[in-house]
Amino acid sequence: MATDSQTPTRPDSLVISYLTLRKLVGLLGISLVPVMVVGSFIFDHTNEIQVSVSAYYHTNMRNALVGIVCGISLFLLSYNGYTWEDAWASKLAGVFALGIAFLPTSATGDKSDIISTLHYITSGIFFAILAYMSIFLFTRSAGNMTPQKKKRNRVYRICGVIMTVCVIGIPVSGIPAIHDHIKSIRPTLILEFLALTAFGISWLTKGEFILEDK
């Protein structure tokens, strides 16, 4: 029976820990935006939705934002996968996730300062690495693929494409001629939510929470 990537024979406890790690990474990614929005409604006593996930750093949800992103980073840094490519890609993503957490954007509308610039660069690279992992690493297989593995590969590719489109879409949506017409719908937050959801689904699928082999 074929499994994701190139899964060698491993002790059951080790295999389970890898699957659990993948699921936790996925759940943290999917939960980030909902936790920020709902938490801000409760603790900031407001019904205002911020323009981006990063903007929640300047609300009462700062600690939750940093904590969740650091949690994602920790899991990614701890994940080795089954090849050196899995390990390096995951660890690089973990490092850039720390940049997202500890290089916050400006509290003002002017995001041209160096820290804000570095924040957006690290965010873009973070999602680019995750998209690469989803499209090119998660889809690998040793031997004949099971029907479930083929379905999982479709999920990985779709999620990778969504992340790629969102990474490109965020700076495009910030172009003044475009942003002035769509800013009311919070385009950056929507694209971040879609990217994080795709990231989460990809990792949940990798952990066989979705489309598990029978």
C-alpha positions as CSV (number, residue, x, y, z in Angstrom):
1,M,0.0,0.0,0.0
2,A,1.4,3.4,-1.0
3,T,1.5,6.2,1.5
4,D,2.2,9.9,1.4
5,S,5.7,11.0,0.3
6,Q,8.2,8.3,0.8
7,T,7.2,6.6,4.1
8,P,9.6,3.9,5.2
9,T,8.9,1.3,7.8
10,R,8.8,3.1,11.1
11,P,7.8,2.3,14.7
12,D,4.1,2.9,15.2
13,S,4.7,5.5,17.9
14,L,6.9,7.5,15.5
15,V,4.5,7.4,12.6
16,I,1.6,8.5,14.9
17,S,3.7,11.4,16.2
18,Y,4.3,12.6,12.6
19,L,0.6,12.4,11.7
20,T,-0.3,14.2,14.9
21,L,2.2,16.9,14.3
22,R,0.8,17.5,10.8
23,K,-2.7,17.7,12.1
24,L,-1.7,20.2,14.8
25,V,0.0,22.4,12.3
26,G,-3.1,22.3,10.1
27,L,-5.5,23.1,12.9
28,L,-3.4,26.1,14.1
29,G,-3.3,27.5,10.5
30,I,-7.0,27.2,10.0
31,S,-7.9,28.6,13.4
32,L,-5.7,31.7,13.3
33,V,-8.0,34.2,11.6
34,P,-11.2,33.1,13.3
35,V,-9.5,33.3,16.7
36,M,-8.2,36.8,16.0
37,V,-11.6,38.1,14.7
38,V,-13.8,36.6,17.4
39,G,-11.3,37.2,20.2
40,S,-11.0,40.9,19.2
41,F,-14.8,41.2,19.2
42,I,-14.8,39.9,22.8
43,F,-11.7,41.4,24.4
44,D,-11.6,44.7,22.4
45,H,-15.3,45.2,22.8
46,T,-15.6,46.1,19.1
47,N,-17.3,44.9,16.0
48,E,-14.5,46.2,13.8
49,I,-12.6,43.7,11.6
50,Q,-9.0,44.6,11.1
51,V,-7.5,45.0,7.6
52,S,-5.1,42.0,8.0
53,V,-4.1,39.3,10.5
54,S,-1.0,41.3,11.2
55,A,-3.0,44.3,12.4
56,Y,-4.3,42.2,15.3
57,Y,-0.9,42.6,16.8
58,H,-2.0,46.1,17.9
59,T,-5.2,44.8,19.6
60,N,-5.8,42.8,22.8
61,M,-5.2,39.7,20.6
62,R,-1.4,40.4,20.4
63,N,-0.4,37.6,22.7
64,A,-2.7,35.1,21.0
65,L,-1.4,36.1,17.6
66,V,2.2,35.7,18.6
67,G,1.5,32.5,20.5
68,I,-0.3,30.8,17.6
69,V,2.3,31.8,15.0
70,C,5.1,30.7,17.3
71,G,3.3,27.4,17.8
72,I,3.1,26.9,14.1
73,S,6.8,27.8,13.9
74,L,7.7,25.4,16.6
75,F,5.9,22.5,15.0
76,L,7.5,23.3,11.6
77,L,10.9,23.5,13.1
78,S,10.3,20.1,14.9
79,Y,9.1,18.4,11.7
80,N,11.7,16.4,9.8
81,G,9.6,14.5,7.3
82,Y,11.3,11.6,5.5
83,T,13.8,13.4,3.3
84,W,16.3,16.2,3.7
85,E,14.1,18.3,1.4
86,D,11.1,17.9,3.8
87,A,13.2,18.8,6.7
88,W,14.9,21.9,5.2
89,A,11.7,23.3,3.7
90,S,9.8,22.8,6.9
91,K,12.5,24.4,9.1
92,L,12.9,27.3,6.7
93,A,9.2,27.9,6.9
94,G,9.4,27.8,10.7
95,V,12.2,30.4,10.7
96,F,10.2,32.8,8.5
97,A,7.1,32.2,10.7
98,L,9.1,33.6,13.6
99,G,9.8,36.7,11.4
100,I,6.0,37.1,11.1
101,A,5.6,37.0,14.8
102,F,8.5,39.2,15.9
103,L,8.6,41.7,13.0
104,P,5.1,43.3,13.4
105,T,3.7,45.8,11.0
106,S,3.3,49.4,11.9
107,A,0.3,50.5,13.9
108,T,-0.2,53.4,11.4
109,G,-1.5,53.3,7.8
110,D,2.1,53.9,6.6
111,K,3.7,50.5,6.1
112,S,6.9,51.7,4.5
113,D,9.1,51.3,7.5
114,I,11.8,48.6,7.5
115,I,10.1,46.4,10.1
116,S,6.8,46.4,8.2
117,T,8.7,45.7,4.9
118,L,10.5,42.8,6.5
119,H,7.2,41.5,7.9
120,Y,5.6,41.3,4.5
121,I,8.8,39.8,2.9
122,T,8.9,37.0,5.6
123,S,5.2,36.4,5.2
124,G,5.5,36.0,1.5
125,I,8.4,33.7,1.7
126,F,6.7,31.7,4.4
127,F,3.7,31.0,2.2
128,A,5.8,30.4,-0.9
129,I,7.7,27.6,1.0
130,L,4.4,26.1,2.2
131,A,3.0,26.2,-1.4
132,Y,6.2,24.5,-2.7
133,M,5.9,21.8,0.0
134,S,2.2,21.2,-0.8
135,I,2.7,21.0,-4.6
136,F,6.0,19.3,-5.0
137,L,6.9,17.5,-1.7
138,F,3.6,16.3,-0.4
139,T,2.6,14.8,-3.7
140,R,5.5,12.4,-3.9
141,S,4.9,8.7,-3.4
142,A,6.9,5.5,-3.1
143,G,5.4,2.6,-5.2
144,N,1.9,2.5,-6.6
145,M,-0.4,5.1,-5.3
146,T,-3.7,4.2,-3.6
147,P,-6.9,5.8,-4.7
148,Q,-6.9,7.9,-1.5
149,K,-3.3,9.0,-2.2
150,K,-4.3,10.2,-5.7
151,K,-7.2,12.2,-4.1
152,R,-4.8,13.6,-1.5
153,N,-2.5,14.7,-4.2
154,R,-5.3,16.7,-5.9
155,V,-5.9,18.4,-2.5
156,Y,-2.2,19.2,-2.1
157,R,-2.0,20.8,-5.5
158,I,-5.2,22.8,-5.1
159,C,-4.1,24.1,-1.7
160,G,-0.6,25.0,-3.1
161,V,-2.2,26.9,-6.0
162,I,-4.5,28.8,-3.6
163,M,-1.6,29.8,-1.4
164,T,0.4,30.9,-4.5
165,V,-2.5,33.0,-5.8
166,C,-3.0,34.6,-2.4
167,V,0.7,35.5,-2.0
168,I,0.5,37.2,-5.4
169,G,-2.9,38.7,-4.7
170,I,-2.0,40.5,-1.5
171,P,0.4,43.0,-3.0
172,V,-1.8,43.4,-6.1
173,S,-4.8,44.2,-3.9
174,G,-2.6,46.9,-2.2
175,I,-2.1,48.9,-5.5
176,P,-3.9,52.2,-4.8
177,A,-6.0,52.1,-8.0
178,I,-7.3,48.6,-6.9
179,H,-7.3,49.0,-3.2
180,D,-9.4,52.1,-3.2
181,H,-12.3,50.2,-4.7
182,I,-12.1,47.0,-2.6
183,K,-10.7,48.1,0.8
184,S,-14.1,47.9,2.5
185,I,-14.1,44.1,2.1
186,R,-10.7,43.8,3.8
187,P,-9.0,42.1,0.8
188,T,-5.7,41.4,2.6
189,L,-7.5,39.6,5.5
190,I,-9.6,37.6,3.1
191,L,-6.6,36.5,1.1
192,E,-4.6,35.7,4.3
193,F,-7.6,33.6,5.5
194,L,-7.7,31.7,2.3
195,A,-4.0,31.1,2.3
196,L,-4.0,29.9,5.9
197,T,-7.0,27.7,5.3
198,A,-5.3,26.1,2.3
199,F,-2.2,25.6,4.4
200,G,-4.2,24.0,7.2
201,I,-6.2,21.7,4.9
202,S,-2.9,20.6,3.1
203,W,-1.4,19.7,6.5
204,L,-4.5,18.0,7.8
205,T,-4.6,16.0,4.6
206,K,-0.9,15.1,5.1
207,G,-1.7,13.9,8.6
208,E,-4.5,11.8,7.1
209,F,-7.2,13.5,9.0
210,I,-8.7,13.9,5.5
211,L,-8.8,11.1,2.9
212,E,-7.0,8.5,5.2
213,D,-5.9,5.3,3.6
214,K,-8.2,2.4,4.6
